[in-house]
Amino acid sequence: MCVESDGCEIEGCSTLDEVRTLSGSMSPALKSNPDLHPCKPGHKFRAALLKCRSPAAAAGILTFGNVLNYMDRYTVVGVLQDIQRHYGVSDSKIGLLQTVFICSFMVAAPIFGYLGDRFNRKVILSCGIFFWSIVTLSSSFISIEYYWLFVLSRGLVGIGESSYSSISPTIIGDLFNNNSRTMMLSVFYLAIPLGSGLGYILGSSAKVAAGDWHWALRVSPALGIMAGTLILLFVPEPKRDQMGYIKTRTSWLCDMKALAKNRSYVFSSLASSSVSFATGAFGMWIPVYLARAQVVQKTAEPCTTKEICSSTDSFIFGAITCVTGLLGVVIGAVTTRMCRQKTERADPLVCAVSMLGSAIFICLIFVVAKKSIIGAYVCIFIGETLLFLNWAITADILMFVVIPTRRATAVAFQSFTSHLLGDAGSPYLIGLISDGLQQSYATSALWRFLSLGYALMLCPFIIVLGGMFFLATALFFLDDKEKADKQLSQMTRQPSTVKVTAI
């Protein structure tokens, strides 16, 4: 007799079928059971669906969704020069695109964090993906006189993408633990550089293939709809703790007080802000900076003289971002695992060293770019690899020092803080500084190149500051981890009587 997991029989097997052992006797466990009934068609589909809802499959689907999230975000950046020329706006106004996106993203993040700790997370994720996919597709049809509407559409996309970034890491955190969680989070956070790089590549490739930059915004929405559907069908809704024993629920105010007192969480969030500042500014302006460098070297023509702007720099920068993201996250995970054998403070220390090393090579970009584009790409490659080392590690630090029932809130407010102090303002700020320096020599190609380079020189100093914050995290990491473990132990031992305090 063949039995499905929900108590029905597989088609082709009946209660009269005899399954015998090697000795010829009927196996007692497989004897006929009067409670069993023939499978209905819907039961078989549901049973097959449940078999596909493994933690590994869920992590893979969530990673795919994260790739699309970042790919859509940077598709616009891949055609930035074309958008700037199409709408006829300055550096500061074109930088406003990313600033509006990030501002709406960070404002929505705490709201989704609150919802994610209390309601069905995969439904929220899917609705967010469906929303930004529809808005992105619609924005590709906005006419030339409505630049403000195009900017507004980027803000709406930020709201949709915020739901995903705030909630999806917490599902992976509840599906895995210890080293397996570190590995899965590393794979998940590979989506940031991979998706960002693919965004540049998709934007530039779609523009060249169609001869129109608008088509760059019409590819990712179709993939987004597919990802949202996969999440609804195949991603489970795990319990918000590893063992499933936590029954207590703290208030939102209690959660916020606890996070504010968690020094490792506060300092790692400030460090994340430094990373966001640099990556936001670089992602927006480095392809433009390198394009201007080639105009100065007389190896390329200005964008104003051609029907569509050159996509070479966006394509190469995107490819470098993909590769350095892969290397950075993998090297970060392996290095942290090795260093944990030497010191329990390995996570924040690895992040600090990588940040300080990254600042050196990012400074060199602006030294060599005027003379050698290849030299600039080499510095970008090394600098980005070191900068991307800390992404998955930072998420794992949060998982170590924050209890499971407030992780979605913690992720959301870390996202809010890092964007508020980081890439919410950095693209606009760099463009504003560049515009201010260009006022006296607006028609000079050399000065347009130099002014943007001087503005971008702010980034290495912010990265060094981030390294200092990671060193501060290392000072308090063990104490905060011990407090979280102790509180989690109390909650799992006495789920009905324990009172959770803000620590």
C-alpha positions, 0 to 999 in steps of 0.5 A, a space after each residue: 500500500 502506498 500512502 501520501 503524507 496527508 493520509 491518502 493513497 497514491 493513485 494505482 495503489 489500493 488497500 488490498 495491495 500486499 507489501 511483503 518483507 524478504 521473509 514473506 510476511 506482511 509488514 505491520 506498518 503497511 497493513 490496511 488502514 480504514 482511515 485512508 482514502 483514495 487521493 483526490 487530484 488536489 491532494 496530489 498537487 498539494 503533496 508535491 508542492 510541500 515536497 518542494 518547500 525545502 529550506 534550500 529551495 526557499 533560500 534559492 527563491 529568496 536569493 533570486 528575488 533579491 537579485 531582481 530587487 537590486 537589478 531593477 534598482 540599478 537598471 536606471 543607473 545603467 542608462 543614466 546619461 541617456 535619462 539625463 540627456 532625454 529630460 535635460 537635467 543637471 547632475 544634482 537633479 539626476 542624482 535626485 532619482 536615487 535619493 528619492 528612491 532611497 528616501 521612500 525605501 527607508 521610510 517604508 522599511 520600519 513599517 514593513 519590519 513591524 508587519 514582518 514580525 507579526 503577519 505572514 511574511 511571504 504574502 508581504 514579500 510577494 505583494 511588494 514585488 508585484 507592486 514595484 514590477 507594475 510601477 517600473 513598467 509604467 514608468 517607461 512610458 512617462 513622456 519628456 515633460 513629466 520628469 517629476 512623475 518619473 522621479 515620483 515613480 522611483 519613490 514608489 518603486 522604493 516602497 515596493 522593494 523595501 518590503 523585500 529587503 526588510 523581511 526576506 533575511 529574517 525568513 532565512 534566519 529562521 530556516 537555518 542556524 549557526 554556520 549553515 545560516 552564515 553560508 545561506 546569508 552569504 549566498 543571499 547577500 551575493 544578490 546585492 553586487 550580483 543584482 547591481 551588476 546585472 542591472 548595469 548590464 541589463 540597462 545598457 544591453 537592452 538600450 543598445 538592442 532596442 535603440 531606446 533606453 526606455 526598454 531597459 525598464 521593461 525587462 525586470 518587471 516580467 521577472 519580478 512577477 515570476 519571482 513573486 509567484 514562486 515565493 507564494 507557491 514554494 517559500 514556507 512561513 517558518 516559525 520565528 525561532 529555531 526551535 519553535 518554542 517561543 510563545 511570548 511577544 514583546 511590544 514594538 516600543 519594547 523592541 525599539 528600547 532593546 535595540 537602542 541599548 544593544 551597542 553592537 547593533 547600533 555600531 554595526 548599523 552606523 558602519 552599514 551607513 558608511 558602506 551605503 554612503 560609498 556604494 550609493 555614490 559609486 553606483 550612481 557616479 563611477 560609470 559617468 566619471 569614467 566616461 568623462 575621463 575617456 573624453 579628457 583622454 580623447 579616447 571617446 566623444 561626449 554623450 551630447 554628440 551621439 544619438 545614444 550614449 556609450 554603454 561600455 563603462 556601465 557594462 564593464 562596471 556592472 561586470 566588475 561589480 558582479 565578480 567582486 561581489 561574488 569574491 567579496 562575499 565568499 572571501 568574507 564568509 571563508 575568512 570569518 569562519 577561519 578567524 572564528 577559530 582564533 577569536 570570537 570577535 572575528 565577525 566585526 574585526 574582519 569587517 573593520 580590516 576590509 573597510 580600511 583596506 578598501 579606502 586605500 584602493 578607492 583613493 587610488 581610483 582618482 589618482 590614476 583615472 586621468 591617465 589610465 582607465 585600465 588602472 582605474 578599473 584595477 583599483 575599482 576591482 580591489 576596492 569593491 572586493 574589500 568593501 563587499 566583504 562585510 555585507 553578509 557578515 554584518 547580517 550575521 552579526 545582527 542575527 547573533 545579537 538580536 533575538 528572533 522575535 524582533 529580527 525583522 524590526 532590527 533589519 528594517 531599522 538597520 536598513 532605515 539608518 543605513 539609508 538615512 545616513 548613507 545612500 539616501 543623500 550621497 548621490 544627490 550630495 555628490 551631484 550637488 558638489 560637482 555642480 557647484 565646482 563646475 559653475 565657473 568652467 561649465 563648458 570645460 570637459 576637463 573641469 567636468 571630470 575633475 569636479 566629479 572626482 573631487 566630489 567623489 573623494 568624500 567617499 574614502 573618508 566615510 569608509 574609514 569612519 565605517 571601519 572605526 564603527 566596526 572596531 567599536 562593534 568588536 568591543 561589545 560583540 561578545 557581551 551582546 551575544 551572551 545577553 541575546 543567548 541568555 534571553 532566548 534560553 529563558 524564552 524557550 524554557 518558560 514560554 507561558 510565564 517568562 517576562 521579556 525585558 528590553 536588554 
